[in-house]
Amino acid sequence: MMDELLNFLKEFNIQTIISMGIIVWYFTRDVKSQISLLDKDLQAMNTRISRVECTVYGKDLYDKYGDK
């Protein structure tokens, strides 16, 4: 297993490894913030739908998100 890893690393030069790291960082840098915004929007939508359907969803959820 270790020999395979060393052979794999020998085939790549440092520029390739660094550039791959930068590419991965560039395309995934905003993922966490976008997921957080999406979660907040889905929770607000779920709250509104539960009010329309007259289901009890929990007072803490209504207090947390409210009508925005």
N, C-alpha and C positions, 0 to 999 in steps of 0.2 A: 504494500500500500504506500509506504513512504517513498519507495523507488519510483513508483508511478507519478507521485506528486512532484518529486524532484525533476523527473524527465519532462513533465508538463511545464514546470516553471522554466526549464532550460530553453524550451522552444519559444517562449515569449521574451521579448526584450522589455526593459523598464518603461519605455515610451508607450508601448501598447497597453501595459497594465495601468499606467497613470491615465491615459486617455480613456480607457474603458471605465475607470472609476469616475472621471469627470462627466462622461456621458450619462452614466447611471444617476449620478447626483443631479445633473441638470434636468433630466426628465422626471425625477421623483421628488424634487425639492418642495413642491407645493401640495403634495398628496395629503399630508396630515391635516393641513388647514382646510383643504377642500372637503375632506371627509367630515371634519368637525362642522363646517357650514351646512353640509348636506344633512347631517344628523339633526341639527337644530331645526332645519326646515321641515324635515319629516316628522319630528316630534310636534311641531306647531300644527302641521296638517292633520296629524292623528288626533290632536286635541280638538280641533274644530270639527272633524268628522264625528268624533264620539259625542260632541255636544249636539250635533244635528240628529244623530241616531238616538239621542237620549240615553246613552249608556253612562254608567258611573265609571269614571276612569281613575279617580283618586284626586283628592283636593291638593295634594302636594304637587302633582303634575300641572294643574291649572295655575297654582301660585308660581311655579318655577318659570313657565313659559308665557302664560297670559295671552292676551290678544295683541299681537304685534302687527 
